[in-house]
Amino acid sequence: MTPKLCYNIRVKANYHTHSTWCDGKDSPEDMVRAALEKGFSALGFTSHALLPLADPWTLQPDTVAAYVADIRALAEKYRDRIRVLCGVEADFITGLVRSDRSVYAHLNLDYLIGSIHEVVADGVRIPVDHKPELLRDGISNTFGGDAQAFVRAYFAAEREMAATCDFDVIGHPDIIRKFNGVLHYFDESADWYHEELRRTADAFAASGKLVEVNTGGIARGWIDDAYPSPAFRALLRERGVRFILSSDAHSAAALDCAFDRFSSAEDYVNSPM
């Protein structure tokens, strides 16, 4: 059995952290200082990345090396007080961008989180978790209002990412739930939805990758639960999938969001490496 991550007792760590290098609110050093104040033993930075492409909320191809240098400098500066790691949250967009170690090999990163924030259909990129109205309009305009088709496309992309890309941690694997409390666009108890979860759990288990229990939706006030849902986690647990606890923090205040609530919910590994 993997060691349990005990909140503020044994190991307190977060390996999904954003800063002003992408869409975070605080500088990397401010995040490190906050982690020290909160009693963290380790902090991993994972700025959004779409290499070789870029969006305003991601690292840029011409600044990504400076990001790595900045985090490495902080790791050296604070090495006697906290372990600081450098990674990226590498987006997967079907047919466009891969969450693959080969894309980022030149940066010599410590680890990669593979995540999906957009679903592509008919050449249109639909943001999954940016704004409710963008998601609503994307389903209406590109999927003809068929929310079930959209959700199935999302999970198909999750399975493709897990099966075909080389990375370490699967990020927020059912983030399509983020706006469901506002839009009510699909029924999370429906048989077809649970079949998608089962198929995706099978794919994750076959990949051997870690799955994060991500509390970021709570910090943003959109959902009072972690990703993945308890039902999804149960399916993953049955298949022997290992979990890692993450806050997906975009601000220093959110570094340990709901850790007191979720730190004992699963058996967690203590590092993505």
Residue pairs with C-beta under 8 A, 6 or more apart in sequence:
1 267
2 242
2 267
2 268
2 269
3 10
3 11
3 267
3 268
3 269
3 270
4 10
4 264
4 267
4 268
5 11
5 12
5 13
5 244
5 245
5 263
5 268
5 269
5 270
6 263
6 264
7 256
7 259
7 260
7 263
7 264
8 39
8 259
11 41
11 42
11 270
12 38
12 39
12 40
12 41
12 256
12 259
13 40
13 41
13 42
13 43
13 44
13 83
13 245
13 270
13 271
14 35
14 40
14 42
14 43
14 44
14 245
14 246
14 247
14 249
14 255
14 256
15 42
15 43
15 44
15 46
15 85
15 87
15 111
15 113
15 169
15 212
15 244
15 246
15 271
15 272
16 44
16 46
16 89
16 113
16 169
16 171
16 212
16 214
16 216
16 246
16 247
16 248
16 249
17 24
17 31
17 43
17 44
17 45
17 46
17 247
17 249
17 255
18 24
18 45
18 46
18 47
18 48
18 89
18 248
18 249
18 250
19 26
19 27
19 28
19 30
19 31
19 45
19 47
20 26
20 27
20 28
21 28
21 45
21 47
21 59
21 63
21 67
21 70
22 47
22 48
22 57
22 58
22 59
23 48
23 57
23 58
23 250
24 31
24 47
24 249
24 250
24 251
25 250
25 251
25 252
26 34
26 251
26 252
28 45
28 70
28 71
28 74
29 74
30 252
31 43
31 45
31 249
31 252
31 255
32 43
32 74
32 78
32 82
32 84
33 252
34 252
34 253
34 255
35 43
35 82
35 255
36 78
36 81
36 82
38 255
38 256
40 82
40 255
40 256
41 82
41 83
42 82
42 83
42 84
42 85
42 271
43 82
43 83
43 84
43 85
43 255
44 84
44 85
44 86
44 87
44 110
44 111
44 272
45 71
45 84
45 85
45 86
45 87
46 87
46 88
46 89
46 113
47 58
47 59
47 67
47 88
47 89
48 55
48 57
48 58
48 59
48 88
48 89
48 91
49 58
49 59
49 64
49 88
49 89
49 90
49 91
49 104
50 58
50 59
50 91
50 93
50 97
51 59
51 61
51 64
51 90
51 97
51 103
51 104
52 61
52 97
52 103
53 96
53 97
54 60
54 61
58 91
59 67
59 88
64 88
64 107
65 107
68 86
68 107
68 108
68 109
71 84
71 85
71 86
72 86
74 84
75 83
75 84
75 85
75 86
78 84
85 110
85 111
85 273
86 109
86 110
87 109
87 110
87 111
87 112
87 113
87 168
87 272
88 104
88 107
88 109
88 112
88 113
89 112
89 113
89 115
89 171
90 98
90 99
90 100
90 103
90 104
90 112
90 113
90 114
90 115
90 167
91 97
91 99
91 115
91 116
91 117
91 118
92 98
92 99
92 114
92 115
92 116
92 157
92 160
92 161
92 165
93 116
93 118
93 120
93 125
94 119
94 120
94 157
94 160
95 120
96 120
96 125
98 164
98 165
99 112
99 113
99 114
99 115
99 161
99 165
99 167
100 165
100 166
100 167
101 112
101 166
101 167
102 166
104 112
110 272
110 273
111 167
111 168
111 169
111 272
111 273
112 167
112 168
112 169
113 167
113 168
113 169
113 170
113 171
113 212
113 272
114 161
114 162
114 165
114 167
114 168
114 169
114 170
114 171
114 209
115 170
115 171
115 172
115 175
116 128
116 154
116 157
116 158
116 161
116 175
117 127
117 128
117 129
117 130
117 175
118 125
118 126
118 127
118 128
119 125
119 126
119 128
119 138
119 150
119 153
119 154
119 157
120 126
120 157
121 142
121 143
121 150
121 153
122 142
124 138
124 141
124 142
126 134
126 135
126 138
126 139
126 142
126 150
127 134
127 135
127 138
128 135
128 154
128 175
128 176
128 178
129 135
129 175
129 176
129 178
129 179
132 179
132 182
132 183
135 179
135 183
135 185
136 183
136 185
138 150
139 145
139 146
139 147
139 150
139 185
143 149
143 150
143 153
147 185
147 186
148 186
148 192
151 176
151 186
151 193
151 196
152 192
152 196
154 176
155 196
155 197
155 199
155 200
158 170
158 173
158 200
158 203
159 199
159 200
159 203
161 170
162 170
162 200
162 203
162 204
162 206
162 207
162 209
163 203
163 206
163 207
167 209
168 209
168 210
168 272
168 273
169 209
169 210
169 211
169 212
169 244
169 246
169 272
170 204
170 207
170 209
170 210
170 211
170 212
171 212
171 214
171 246
171 248
172 212
172 214
172 216
172 217
172 227
172 228
172 248
173 200
173 204
173 211
173 227
173 228
173 232
174 197
174 227
174 228
174 229
174 232
175 214
175 217
175 227
176 186
177 188
177 217
177 223
177 225
177 227
177 229
178 217
178 222
178 223
178 227
179 185
179 222
180 186
180 188
180 223
181 222
181 223
182 222
186 193
187 193
188 229
188 231
194 231
197 231
197 232
197 235
198 235
200 232
201 232
201 235
201 236
201 238
201 239
201 241
202 239
204 211
204 236
204 239
204 241
205 236
205 239
205 240
205 241
210 241
210 242
210 243
210 244
210 269
210 272
211 228
211 236
211 241
211 242
211 243
211 244
212 227
212 243
212 244
212 245
212 246
212 248
213 226
213 227
213 228
213 233
213 243
213 244
213 245
213 246
213 262
213 265
213 266
213 268
214 226
214 227
214 246
214 247
214 248
215 226
215 245
215 246
215 247
215 248
215 257
215 258
215 259
215 261
215 262
216 227
216 246
216 247
216 248
216 249
216 250
216 254
216 257
217 223
217 225
217 226
217 227
218 224
218 225
218 226
218 257
218 258
219 247
219 248
219 249
219 250
219 251
219 254
219 257
219 258
220 250
226 258
226 262
226 265
228 236
233 243
233 265
233 266
236 243
237 266
242 267
242 268
242 269
243 266
243 267
243 268
243 269
244 268
244 269
244 271
244 272
245 259
245 262
245 263
245 266
245 268
247 254
247 255
247 256
247 257
247 258
247 259
249 255
249 257
